[in-house]
Amino acid sequence: MTDLICSRAGCRSAATSQVVWRNPRIHAVDREKIWLACPEHVSFLRDYLAARDFPVTVRDGVPS
């Protein structure tokens, strides 16, 4: 089994959260994109997307 890793560029840490987002200019309301995040980068990824006015939420846990 392969461990899921953080989506932050250059990070190889295990992901513990999902950063769920969409670009409202090109995605329908029911479309979700998911970045995985380690504890160190969850805030960075969330803030990066929020600064672009993308709807974003964080879910604890990662898919198995």
PAMARDREN-15540 format. One line per field, with one value per residue (C-alpha): residue number from 1; residue in three letters; x, y, z. Coordinates in steps of 0.5 Angstrom, whole numbers. Layout:
BEGIN
nr	NUM ...
rest	ala ...
c1	X ...
c2	Y ...
c3	Z ...
This chain:
BEGIN
nr	1 2 3 4 5 6 7 8 9 10 11 12 13 14 15 16 17 18 19 20 21 22 23 24 25 26 27 28 29 30 31 32 33 34 35 36 37 38 39 40 41 42 43 44 45 46 47 48 49 50 51 52 53 54 55 56 57 58 59 60 61 62 63 64
rest	met thr asp leu ile cys ser arg ala gly cys arg ser ala ala thr ser gln val val trp arg asn pro arg ile his ala val asp arg glu lys ile trp leu ala cys pro glu his val ser phe leu arg asp tyr leu ala ala arg asp phe pro val thr val arg asp gly val pro ser
c1	0 2 2 -2 3 2 1 5 11 17 14 14 10 4 -2 -7 -12 -16 -16 -23 -24 -26 -25 -32 -30 -29 -32 -40 -42 -42 -35 -30 -22 -18 -11 -8 -4 0 -1 5 2 -6 -6 -1 -5 -12 -10 -7 -13 -17 -13 -16 -23 -24 -29 -25 -26 -21 -23 -19 -17 -15 -19 -16
c2	0 7 12 19 25 32 36 42 42 39 36 28 28 24 27 28 33 34 41 41 47 49 55 58 61 54 49 47 48 40 39 38 38 36 37 33 36 34 38 43 45 45 52 54 51 53 60 60 58 63 68 67 67 60 56 52 47 43 36 32 25 22 17 10
c3	0 -2 3 1 1 2 -4 -2 -8 -5 1 2 9 10 9 15 12 5 3 -2 -7 -13 -18 -19 -26 -29 -24 -23 -16 -15 -17 -12 -13 -7 -5 1 7 12 19 17 10 11 13 7 2 5 5 -2 -5 0 -3 -10 -8 -9 -4 0 6 10 12 17 15 8 4 5
